[in-house]
Amino acid sequence: MSSKTITQDKVHGPILVVLPKFIGDAINTLPAIAMLRSLYPEHSIHLLARPYMLEVLERAEHYNIELIADNRYCKEHKQGMFSFARTLRKTKYAMAVLFRGSIREALLAKLAHIPLIVGYAQNGRKPLLSHALKLNECHHYIHRYCRLVNDVHNRPFSHFDLPSLSPRTIALPRHVHKTAVYVGGKNKGTRHYDVAKSVDALTCIAKSAETHFYILGDPSESEDAVRLSQALTENKVPATNLAGKTTLGELVDTIAAMDIMISIDSGPMHIAAACNVPCLALVGLGTSPWSIVRPLQNNLIALESPSTSMIEHEIINDISPEMIARQYIALLEKPKS
């Protein structure tokens, strides 16, 4: 056993887990958190997350974790690095696992006097880590997060479980087939799927499948969502616009109540996967290669753009509405796992 191996008898106190800043990435850490919980069944495991994400993570309570708002990013009670490190120091954490790769997280853990700090040796932070791993950029994100737990504990796990969320029940018609739609807005840049094409795709689907569409989005995407919803209504396609009308926690609950979801590469896509909702993913130019962020659930169909365009925002929009409609029917007919 390596001298760098962490054994349970070396960890006397709570464990701090520093989460990434995006929802999809945070969801993908859950398998690694399950490994930590298995290794340390009696320890408190605290997840440090951006305040806006706490409602989503409340749906992960079955991992037996405690949530902490990262006050460095809190509008009402914002703390600076040194002040927040002093706050964390009071808990006397025994170990920190850094699922975010910035030097700021390593510095925070160091200033909080945490003796064991596990993370990838990137962004010049290796000297701040007690256990620094080399990042393999070919690994899927879930694999990356799990390695941070598994490798430093002498690799006790041969497999990981997929991430899961436990949504709350909401009041939606049970007898109606429901399809969530999230195509983003202009804020999603090259991942945004055109509103006019979305109208054509959903209208085409409505001709072959009887379903009610629920348009999702955040407040900044409301304008595009209104255009989409109004156009569907004009085409006599049943749709409800929920963009900007749900909290993030309610978004999880809404997606979980769906029969199918159509989504771009996004947080809502990862929410659908973690809630075991079949998903048709529209994949163009993302923020990371699709192969390392793709949800691993088998009830997802990825519709990757066949584009040869050199204009980045055209790539995802070269997925035709007809292609979407065909793959939606294929997903609808796919046996449930």
C-alpha positions in Angstrom: 0.0 0.0 0.0 1.4 3.4 -1.0 2.4 5.8 1.7 0.1 8.3 0.0 -2.9 6.0 0.5 -5.6 7.4 2.7 -7.0 4.9 5.2 -10.1 5.4 7.2 -8.1 5.5 10.5 -6.3 8.7 9.2 -9.6 10.6 8.9 -10.8 11.9 12.2 -13.5 14.5 11.6 -15.9 15.7 8.9 -15.2 15.6 5.2 -15.6 18.6 2.9 -16.5 18.1 -0.7 -16.1 21.1 -3.0 -18.5 20.9 -5.9 -18.1 22.3 -9.4 -20.0 25.5 -10.3 -22.4 24.0 -12.9 -25.4 21.8 -12.3 -24.6 19.0 -14.7 -21.0 18.8 -13.3 -22.3 18.7 -9.7 -24.8 15.9 -10.5 -21.9 14.0 -12.0 -20.0 14.0 -8.7 -22.8 12.0 -7.0 -21.2 8.6 -7.8 -18.0 9.7 -6.2 -19.9 11.0 -3.2 -21.6 7.6 -2.9 -18.1 6.1 -2.8 -17.1 8.5 0.0 -20.2 7.6 2.0 -19.4 3.9 1.6 -15.9 4.4 2.9 -16.9 6.7 5.7 -20.4 5.6 6.9 -20.1 7.3 10.2 -18.5 10.6 9.1 -20.3 13.8 8.3 -19.9 14.7 4.6 -20.5 18.3 3.8 -21.0 19.5 0.2 -19.9 23.0 -0.5 -22.0 24.4 -3.4 -22.9 27.6 -5.0 -26.0 28.9 -3.3 -28.1 28.7 -6.5 -27.5 24.9 -6.6 -28.7 24.0 -3.2 -32.3 23.3 -4.2 -31.1 20.8 -6.8 -28.9 19.0 -4.3 -31.7 18.8 -1.8 -33.0 16.1 -4.1 -29.8 14.1 -3.4 -30.6 13.7 0.3 -30.4 9.9 0.0 -26.7 10.2 -0.2 -26.8 11.2 3.4 -24.9 14.5 3.0 -25.1 18.0 4.5 -25.2 21.0 2.2 -23.2 24.2 2.8 -23.7 27.4 0.8 -20.5 28.8 -0.6 -20.7 32.3 0.9 -18.0 33.5 -1.5 -20.8 33.6 -4.1 -23.7 34.6 -1.9 -25.3 38.0 -2.7 -26.8 38.6 0.8 -24.0 37.3 3.0 -21.0 37.4 0.8 -17.7 36.5 2.4 -14.2 36.9 1.1 -11.7 34.0 0.8 -10.0 34.6 4.1 -13.2 35.2 6.0 -14.9 32.1 4.6 -11.8 30.0 5.3 -12.0 31.1 8.9 -15.7 30.0 8.9 -14.8 26.5 7.6 -11.9 26.2 10.0 -14.3 26.1 12.9 -15.6 22.7 11.7 -12.2 21.1 11.8 -12.4 19.2 8.6 -10.2 16.1 8.4 -10.2 15.9 4.6 -11.2 17.9 1.5 -12.0 16.5 -1.9 -11.9 19.1 -4.6 -14.2 18.3 -7.5 -13.4 21.8 -8.9 -10.0 22.3 -10.5 -9.3 25.9 -9.7 -6.4 27.1 -7.5 -9.0 29.1 -5.4 -10.5 25.9 -4.1 -7.1 24.4 -3.1 -6.2 27.7 -1.4 -9.5 27.8 0.5 -8.9 24.3 1.8 -5.3 25.2 2.8 -6.4 28.3 4.6 -9.1 26.3 6.4 -6.3 24.2 7.8 -7.6 20.9 6.3 -4.7 18.4 6.6 -5.8 16.0 3.7 -6.6 17.8 0.5 -7.3 15.7 -2.6 -7.5 17.1 -6.1 -6.0 17.1 -9.6 -2.6 18.6 -10.1 -3.7 21.4 -12.4 -3.7 25.2 -12.6 -0.6 25.5 -10.5 -2.1 24.1 -7.3 -0.1 20.9 -6.8 1.9 22.4 -3.8 -1.4 23.1 -2.0 -2.6 19.4 -2.2 -1.6 16.6 0.1 -2.8 14.1 -2.6 -2.3 15.4 -6.2 -3.5 13.2 -9.0 -2.7 13.6 -12.7 -5.7 14.4 -14.8 -6.5 12.1 -17.7 -8.6 14.4 -20.0 -9.9 11.4 -21.9 -11.8 10.2 -18.9 -15.6 10.8 -18.6 -16.3 13.5 -15.9 -17.9 10.9 -13.6 -14.8 8.7 -14.0 -12.6 11.8 -13.1 -14.6 12.5 -9.9 -14.6 8.9 -8.8 -10.9 8.6 -9.3 -10.3 11.3 -6.8 -11.9 9.1 -4.2 -11.0 5.6 -5.4 -7.3 6.1 -6.3 -6.3 7.7 -3.0 -8.0 5.0 -1.0 -6.1 2.2 -2.9 -8.9 1.6 -5.4 -11.4 -0.4 -3.4 -14.1 0.1 -6.0 -14.2 -1.6 -9.4 -17.4 0.2 -10.7 -19.4 3.3 -9.9 -23.2 3.7 -9.6 -24.9 6.2 -11.9 -26.0 9.5 -10.3 -29.6 9.7 -9.1 -31.9 12.4 -7.7 -35.0 11.9 -5.6 -37.6 14.4 -6.9 -40.7 15.6 -5.0 -44.2 14.9 -6.4 -45.8 17.8 -8.2 -49.4 18.3 -9.5 -49.4 17.6 -13.2 -52.1 15.7 -15.2 -51.3 12.0 -14.8 -53.4 10.8 -17.8 -51.6 13.0 -20.3 -48.3 12.0 -22.0 -45.8 14.7 -21.1 -42.7 15.9 -22.9 -40.3 18.4 -21.5 -38.5 20.7 -24.0 -35.3 22.6 -23.2 -33.6 24.2 -26.2 -32.0 27.1 -24.3 -31.8 30.7 -25.3 -29.3 33.0 -26.8 -27.4 32.8 -23.5 -26.5 29.2 -24.4 -24.5 30.3 -27.4 -23.6 27.5 -29.8 -25.7 25.0 -27.8 -29.0 26.9 -28.5 -31.3 25.3 -30.9 -33.3 27.7 -33.1 -36.8 28.5 -32.1 -38.3 28.2 -35.6 -36.7 24.8 -36.1 -37.9 23.8 -32.6 -41.5 24.7 -33.7 -41.2 22.6 -36.8 -39.8 19.6 -34.8 -42.4 19.7 -32.1 -45.2 20.2 -34.7 -43.9 17.2 -36.6 -43.8 15.1 -33.4 -47.4 16.1 -32.6 -48.6 14.6 -35.9 -47.2 11.2 -34.9 -47.5 11.2 -31.1 -50.1 12.5 -28.7 -48.2 14.5 -26.1 -48.3 17.7 -24.2 -45.1 19.8 -24.4 -43.7 21.7 -21.3 -41.3 24.4 -22.3 -38.5 24.9 -19.8 -36.0 27.6 -19.2 -34.6 30.2 -16.8 -35.8 33.8 -16.7 -33.1 34.9 -19.2 -34.6 32.5 -21.7 -38.2 33.5 -21.3 -38.4 35.6 -24.5 -37.4 32.6 -26.7 -39.7 30.3 -24.7 -42.7 32.7 -25.2 -42.0 32.7 -29.0 -41.9 28.9 -29.0 -45.0 28.5 -27.0 -47.0 31.0 -29.0 -46.0 29.4 -32.3 -47.0 25.9 -31.0 -50.4 27.3 -29.9 -50.9 28.8 -33.4 -50.1 25.3 -34.8 -52.7 23.8 -32.4 -50.0 21.9 -30.6 -50.7 21.6 -26.8 -47.9 23.3 -24.9 -47.4 25.0 -21.5 -44.6 27.5 -21.0 -42.8 27.1 -17.7 -39.7 29.1 -18.6 -38.7 31.4 -15.7 -41.7 30.1 -13.6 -40.0 27.4 -11.6 -37.3 27.4 -9.0 -34.4 25.0 -9.6 -35.8 22.5 -7.2 -39.2 22.7 -8.9 -37.4 22.2 -12.2 -36.0 18.9 -11.0 -39.5 17.9 -9.9 -41.1 18.9 -13.2 -38.5 17.1 -15.3 -39.0 14.0 -13.1 -42.7 14.0 -13.8 -42.2 13.9 -17.6 -42.4 10.8 -19.8 -39.7 12.1 -22.2 -37.4 15.1 -22.4 -35.9 16.8 -25.4 -32.9 18.8 -24.4 -29.7 20.4 -25.6 -26.4 19.5 -23.7 -27.2 21.2 -20.4 -28.0 20.9 -16.7 -31.6 20.0 -17.4 -30.4 17.1 -19.6 -28.3 15.8 -16.6 -31.3 16.2 -14.3 -33.4 14.1 -16.6 -30.8 11.4 -16.7 -30.5 11.4 -12.9 -34.3 11.2 -12.6 -34.3 8.3 -15.1 -36.4 10.2 -17.6 -35.8 9.1 -21.2 -34.0 11.9 -23.0 -33.4 12.9 -26.6 -30.2 15.1 -26.5 -29.5 17.5 -29.3 -25.7 17.7 -29.6 -23.8 20.5 -31.4 -20.7 22.4 -30.3 -20.6 22.1 -26.5 -18.4 23.5 -23.8 -16.7 20.1 -23.4 -16.4 17.1 -25.8 -19.6 15.2 -25.8 -17.8 11.9 -25.1 -16.8 13.0 -21.6 -20.0 14.7 -20.5 -22.6 12.3 -22.0 -25.0 10.9 -19.4 -24.3 7.2 -19.2 -27.9 6.1 -18.6 -29.1 3.8 -21.4 -32.5 5.6 -21.9 -30.8 8.5 -23.7 -30.5 8.9 -27.4 -27.9 11.4 -28.6 -28.7 13.2 -31.8 -25.3 14.5 -32.8 -25.1 17.1 -35.5 -23.9 15.9 -38.9 -22.9 19.5 -39.7 -19.9 20.4 -41.9 -20.4 24.1 -41.3 -17.5 26.3 -40.2 -19.9 28.7 -38.5 -20.2 27.5 -35.0 -23.7 28.5 -34.1 -25.0 26.7 -37.3 -23.6 23.3 -36.1 -26.5 22.3 -33.8 -29.0 23.9 -36.1 -28.0 21.5 -38.9 -29.9 18.9 -36.9 -33.2 18.9 -38.9 -36.6 19.0 -37.3 -37.4 15.8 -39.2 -34.4 14.1 -37.6 -35.6 15.1 -34.2 -39.1 13.8 -34.8 -37.8 10.4 -36.1 -35.5 10.0 -33.1 -38.3 11.1 -30.7 -40.5 8.2 -32.0 -37.5 5.8 -31.7 -37.0 6.9 -28.1 -40.8 6.6 -27.5 -40.7 3.0 -28.8 -37.5 2.0 -26.9 -38.2 -0.6 -24.2 -37.9 0.9 -20.7 -35.1 -0.3 -18.6 
